[in-house]
Amino acid sequence: MLEFKSNRIKNVCLIGFMGSGKSIIGKELSNKYNIDFIDTDKEIEKKVGKSINVIFSDYGENYFRNIEEEVCLDVIEHENCIISLGGGSVTNLKIRNIIKKNSYSIYLKVKKDIILKRLKNSQNRPLLKNGNKEKIIEELYNNRKKFYNEANLIIHNNYDKKEIISKIYSEINNL
Ligand code: S3P
């Protein structure tokens, strides 16, 4: 169980760029605490009944962002869970505000070159499909970093998974 001294905190939100390891770290943390793990992209897919790729290609990014807002505002109200948010969700002010209101947020920070390596062959990141991946990543990253940096905790996720988990664990336990 997650127990925070502050009554404000209901859950833990993992934020960060695509390929920063939010889902992997989130699952590990939820196993460690024996609590639920929610991946907002999976919730969006369930709600629409289509994959993220198909949602983008059939309806476009604006449609996706609207559903993302609905899903995030809903799941961030949940208590005692680890939530992994899609990389672009924090560009939405309402989502940022509810994270600040309810959650302990952790930014998994990864160097751009590592992100590029991890996403080079990714087939399920629609924003990276058309054009030069490096340029797109650079631009998105630069636009978003100010939002990622608003997190309560910033962890560099360039290294060993176990090390990251134990760092986060000790930070959370000391809150
Ligand atoms: C997006 C990130 C993806 C997914 C969608 C858009 C983004 O999630 O929500 O493809 O705008 O950065 P991950 O961060 O889990 O890859």
Residues whose N, C-alpha, C, O or C-beta is under 5 A from the ligand:
A	BS01	S3P	G16 F17 M18 G19 D41 L85 G86 G87 G88 N124 R125 P126
